Amino acid sequence: KPELAYHCFLCGTCGCVCPKGIDGKEIALDSRRKLVEDGGGKLLDNSYDGLLLEKNPYKFANYRHSKKKAVFFTGCNFPSFYPKTTRKIVNELKKHGIGVAYDCCGKPIAELGMESDEKRIISRIQSELSERKIREVIMLCPNCYAFLKPKLADVKVISIYEKLEELGIGNKNLIPEKVFLPCPDREKRELLKMIERYTAGGLTPVENVQCCGLGGCASVKEPELAKGMGAALKDAGERKVYSYCASCAGNLNRNGCKNVTHILTEIMETYEKADIGKSMVNRIKTKFM
């Protein structure tokens, strides 16, 4: 039903278990796009006005230090929750002649069904990269990586884990733990395979957890359901659970799952906890770094 389109978390779980192979995520996305199209290209539901104000276009984009052949694309949420680790990564990469770009990939806007705005955002990012003759973009966020990698032209897109390994940066002897898989990497596990190189053994995915609660911006419509999605992690007690998505790690911590740790904080040996109290302030600061 179109009226339920924005209640879907777009996590893809239904498609994984459907015996007919029906992709509910794509059905919900198509419904969202149709609603926006019917609204003359605008999202008529004002529930997302705050998100649109910040991200369409992204208010805190900063390419001031990106005039290099390679840049570290931080995404919007990791610097929000992990500013100390962000600074350490930026400083380590700087030693190797790598710049930094603070920006949002545009996925939240795309997931609202706003196709014209999505194209405009991607075009803006492409222009920023092209103007500076950037040839390699190092993605930290799994959402940015999955969303932008097939869309950016004339640049090589790699993950932060590939680049850190290439440069010999970071602790590669982490103790194996459970890992919470972010939605864009749940099926192919491309990033997970890269991350496992930093552990003295493999990582075991957490089972029976649908989403962190932020998927598809559905928490606006289903706040109670979203809060309850980390229940299985709460039940794990003090046992550490790794995440490699800042959105997941931050939101799960915000909802009481204090055992969730972003694995980059241990690779970089900052052991930083998610700053859920000042995340927006930290995000705003990236505009002026």
C-alpha distance (Angstrom), angle and dihedral (degrees) to the residues before:
residue distance angle dihedral
K1 . . .
P2 3.83 . .
E3 3.81 91.7 .
L4 3.82 88.7 63.1
A5 3.82 95.3 49.3
Y6 3.80 94.1 103.1
H7 3.81 92.9 46.8
C8 3.83 90.5 70.1
F9 3.82 118.1 98.8
L10 3.84 91.4 -151.5
C11 3.80 89.4 -137.0
G12 3.80 94.3 135.8
T13 3.80 95.0 -130.0
C14 3.79 93.1 127.0
G15 3.81 91.5 55.1
C16 3.81 90.7 51.9
V17 3.80 93.4 56.1
C18 3.82 101.1 33.1
P19 3.84 109.5 111.8
K20 3.81 89.2 -150.8
G21 3.80 93.5 50.9
I22 3.81 93.2 -120.9
D23 3.80 111.4 166.2
G24 3.79 105.1 -140.2
K25 3.79 91.3 -178.7
E26 3.80 92.1 62.5
I27 3.80 91.2 45.3
A28 3.81 90.1 54.2
L29 3.82 91.8 45.9
D30 3.79 91.8 49.7
S31 3.80 89.4 50.8
R32 3.80 90.7 50.8
R33 3.80 91.8 50.1
K34 3.79 90.8 49.4
L35 3.82 91.4 50.8
V36 3.81 90.6 51.1
E37 3.81 90.8 46.2
D38 3.79 90.0 51.0
G39 3.81 87.8 50.7
G40 3.79 91.7 58.6
G41 3.79 93.8 -99.8
K42 3.79 93.6 -48.9
L43 3.77 132.0 107.7
L44 3.80 102.9 -119.3
D45 3.82 93.9 -170.3
N46 3.83 105.2 93.4
S47 3.82 92.3 -159.6
Y48 3.80 88.2 96.3
D49 3.80 99.4 46.4
G50 3.82 92.6 112.9
L51 3.79 92.9 51.7
L52 3.80 91.9 46.8
L53 3.79 91.8 48.7
E54 3.80 90.8 56.5
K55 3.80 102.2 35.5
N56 3.80 108.3 29.6
P57 2.97 89.6 94.1
Y58 3.81 102.8 -0.5
K59 3.80 107.0 -109.4
F60 3.81 97.7 -154.2
A61 3.81 101.4 49.4
N62 3.81 111.2 142.2
Y63 3.81 124.3 -178.6
R64 3.81 94.7 162.1
H65 3.82 93.4 119.1
S66 3.80 98.9 36.2
K67 3.80 101.8 94.3
K68 3.79 92.8 118.8
K69 3.80 135.6 100.1
A70 3.81 88.2 -110.3
V71 3.80 128.1 36.0
F72 3.76 135.7 -172.5
F73 3.85 108.4 -128.1
T74 3.81 104.1 -154.8
G75 3.80 100.4 -172.9
C76 3.79 117.9 -142.1
N77 3.81 105.5 -84.8
F78 3.80 105.5 48.1
P79 3.84 93.8 61.1
S80 3.81 87.4 46.2
F81 3.79 96.0 56.8
Y82 3.80 101.1 24.7
P83 3.83 109.7 33.9
K84 3.81 95.0 152.3
T85 3.81 93.2 52.9
T86 3.80 90.4 44.1
R87 3.80 90.8 55.7
K88 3.80 92.0 48.0
I89 3.82 92.7 51.2
V90 3.83 91.2 46.3
N91 3.81 91.4 50.4
E92 3.81 93.9 46.5
L93 3.81 92.4 49.3
K94 3.80 91.0 45.6
K95 3.82 88.5 63.5
H96 3.80 86.7 62.8
G97 3.80 95.4 48.6
I98 3.80 96.0 -99.3
G99 3.80 120.7 141.9
V100 3.79 130.3 -153.0
A101 3.80 135.8 -123.9
Y102 3.79 121.7 -166.6
D103 3.78 108.9 -155.6
C104 3.81 146.6 124.2
C105 3.81 116.7 -110.7
G106 3.82 94.1 -138.1
K107 3.79 96.8 -117.6
P108 3.84 94.3 128.2
I109 3.81 89.8 56.5
A110 3.81 91.6 46.4
E111 3.79 90.6 50.7
L112 3.80 90.7 54.7
G113 3.80 86.8 62.8
M114 3.81 95.7 -109.5
E115 3.81 98.6 141.2
S116 3.81 98.1 168.6
D117 3.79 91.6 50.6
E118 3.81 90.6 45.5
K119 3.81 90.4 55.6
R120 3.80 91.0 47.1
I121 3.82 91.9 52.1
I122 3.81 93.3 48.9
S123 3.81 90.1 47.4
R124 3.82 89.8 52.1
I125 3.81 92.5 50.8
Q126 3.80 90.8 46.0
S127 3.81 90.1 51.3
E128 3.81 92.0 49.7
L129 3.79 90.2 53.2
S130 3.80 95.4 42.6
E131 3.81 94.4 48.7
R132 3.80 89.8 55.4
K133 3.82 93.4 43.2
I134 3.80 90.9 -122.8
R135 3.79 112.9 175.0
E136 3.81 103.2 178.0
V137 3.80 128.9 43.2
I138 3.80 119.0 -166.8
M139 3.80 110.9 -153.4
L140 3.79 122.6 -155.7
C141 3.80 101.2 177.4
P142 3.84 118.5 71.3
N143 3.81 89.2 -143.9
C144 3.82 92.4 53.4
Y145 3.80 90.3 45.0
A146 3.81 95.3 50.9
F147 3.80 94.9 39.4
L148 3.81 101.9 44.1
K149 3.82 103.5 30.5
P150 3.84 94.7 78.9
K151 3.80 92.9 39.5
L152 3.81 106.0 50.1
A153 3.79 116.5 87.4
D154 3.82 128.7 -150.5
V155 3.82 94.3 11.2
K156 3.78 133.2 96.0
V157 3.81 111.8 -126.6
I158 3.80 117.0 -155.8
S159 3.79 134.7 162.3
I160 3.80 125.4 -103.6
Y161 3.81 88.3 -117.7
E162 3.81 91.8 59.4
K163 3.79 91.7 49.1
L164 3.80 95.7 46.1
E165 3.80 89.9 50.3
E166 3.81 91.3 47.6
L167 3.82 90.4 52.6
G168 3.80 95.3 41.5
I169 3.79 93.7 -117.8
G170 3.80 124.3 147.3
N171 3.79 143.2 27.2
K172 3.82 110.9 -62.4
N173 3.81 97.3 -176.9
L174 3.79 102.2 75.9
I175 3.78 116.9 153.8
P176 3.82 111.8 -108.2
E177 3.80 112.3 -103.8
K178 3.76 139.5 160.7
V179 3.80 115.5 -74.2
F180 3.81 131.0 -150.5
L181 3.79 107.8 -136.9
P182 3.83 116.0 -138.7
C183 3.80 115.1 -132.7
P184 3.86 98.4 -108.7
D185 3.82 92.7 53.4
R186 3.79 99.0 38.3
E187 3.79 96.4 97.3
K188 3.82 106.7 35.2
R189 3.83 96.4 25.6
E190 3.78 89.1 -155.4
L191 3.80 95.0 149.9
L192 3.79 92.6 40.2
K193 3.81 90.0 61.4
M194 3.82 90.1 53.3
I195 3.79 92.4 47.4
E196 3.79 93.8 50.0
R197 3.81 88.3 67.4
Y198 3.80 86.5 73.1
T199 3.79 94.1 58.6
A200 3.77 130.7 76.6
G201 3.81 88.0 -124.2
G202 3.80 136.2 -5.9
L203 3.79 131.4 -52.7
T204 3.80 121.7 -117.0
P205 3.82 114.9 -138.9
V206 3.79 116.7 -128.3
E207 3.80 109.0 -111.4
N208 3.81 130.7 -142.7
V209 3.80 95.7 24.7
Q210 3.79 116.1 121.8
C211 3.80 104.2 -169.1
C212 3.80 142.3 -29.7
G213 3.80 89.0 -105.3
L214 3.81 98.6 -103.5
G215 3.80 98.7 83.3
G216 3.78 116.9 127.9
C217 3.83 91.3 -3.1
A218 3.82 84.8 -85.4
S219 3.81 94.0 137.8
V220 3.82 86.9 83.1
K221 3.80 89.4 65.2
E222 3.80 99.0 29.8
P223 3.83 106.4 34.0
E224 3.80 97.1 154.6
L225 3.79 93.3 46.6
A226 3.79 90.2 48.2
K227 3.81 92.8 51.7
G228 3.78 91.4 51.4
M229 3.79 96.0 52.8
G230 3.78 93.2 88.4
A231 3.79 94.3 53.5
A232 3.80 93.0 109.9
L233 3.80 89.6 55.5
K234 3.79 92.0 49.7
D235 3.78 88.3 52.5
A236 3.81 89.0 56.5
G237 3.81 87.8 73.5
E238 3.79 116.3 -157.4
R239 3.81 94.7 -18.0
K240 3.80 107.5 124.8
V241 3.81 118.5 -112.9
Y242 3.80 119.7 -167.2
S243 3.77 123.8 -141.1
Y244 3.79 128.2 -174.7
C245 3.79 96.1 -166.6
A246 3.80 116.9 79.8
S247 3.80 91.4 -155.8
C248 3.81 89.9 56.0
A249 3.80 95.0 42.6
G250 3.80 94.2 46.1
N251 3.79 96.0 45.0
L252 3.80 94.4 44.7
N253 3.81 90.1 50.5
R254 3.79 89.7 48.0
N255 3.81 88.7 54.3
G256 3.78 94.3 51.6
C257 3.83 104.1 -87.5
K258 3.80 96.0 127.4
N259 3.80 92.4 164.3
V260 3.84 92.6 71.4
T261 3.81 113.4 105.4
H262 3.80 127.5 -177.0
I263 3.79 104.2 -123.7
L264 3.82 93.1 -139.5
T265 3.80 89.9 66.5
E266 3.81 87.8 62.1
I267 3.79 96.3 39.8
M268 3.82 87.6 53.6
E269 3.83 90.8 39.1
T270 3.80 95.9 -128.9
Y271 3.83 92.9 118.1
E272 3.80 87.4 -156.1
K273 3.80 119.7 176.7
A274 3.80 119.8 -137.4
D275 3.81 109.0 -86.7
I276 3.79 95.8 -138.7
G277 3.80 93.1 161.0
K278 3.81 98.1 58.7
S279 3.80 101.9 24.9
M280 3.81 94.9 122.9
V281 3.81 92.7 46.3
N282 3.80 89.5 50.5
R283 3.80 90.0 50.3
I284 3.78 92.9 51.1
K285 3.80 90.2 51.0
T286 3.80 91.7 61.9
K287 3.80 87.8 70.1
F288 3.81 89.5 68.3
M289 3.81 102.5 37.0
